[in-house]
Amino acid sequence: MNEEKSTTYPPAVERALRLLDYIAEYAAPLSIKELSEALHIPHVSTFRIVKCMENYGYLRLAHNQSNKFVLGYKLLQIAKKTENSPSIEKVAVPYMQKVAEATNQACQLCVLADGYVKTIEQVLPPNPTITFVTKLGAPVPANLSSSGKLLFSYLPQNQRNELLKKIVPSFRKNTEHTIVEYDDFVAELELTHKRGYAIDNEEFAIGLGCLAYPIYDFYGVPVAALNLVGLFPNYSEPDRLEFLQKNLLDATNAISQKLGYFNV
């Protein structure tokens, strides 16, 4: 692992973070010499960084090994505080308000529960073009929701297949565009996962379109979806769709970062 230099961040801070990441990934006690060689950081600098992190509780000496280090208990304290941080709804609402106002579309925060999609929060724009409001918490079949297709597409394959066998028989066909066949729905999920977002092309109702992007947690797992819903031309015309995509992606990236995910 070569040292990457940056003109933006303090070198010592970057070295400390790289060192912390390496110890976490290696998952075994490491000496200062081993860390210095693996990360290509001078021995003296590695020594000072390790001793500083040990003093603050981020590293500790391994049991019965006087010269090797493992992650410290301070990280557990931080993780515990993270668990008690504000709910995803509270984190998301300010960004939902911003994107709803910018796009003049309704914005919904959705999760997957027992194979169904549930809206747990939603925001309407100041001058909505539609008056349809989803009842919070009401289960919606996954084939009628861009968020449903999106969240299903990110499930591990075994879990996804087991759930689909249970729920496909209950799929509703709201319009001529609704996908209800098992193979067709699986193909749609594969396309959705490949492009990283989901589209509803008048599948829930004629005249309505929907666009959804994932929200990731600290572990990089899609824990929710944020979708926009409004009149269909906004989702069928390339220029309008691109505008919605940019605004929605900016919002989901910001929310994911607030949840601790920084790979965006």
Order of alpha helices (4+ residues) and beta strands (2+ residues): alpha-beta-alpha-alpha-beta-beta-alpha-alpha-beta-beta-beta-alpha-alpha-alpha-beta-beta-beta-alpha-alpha
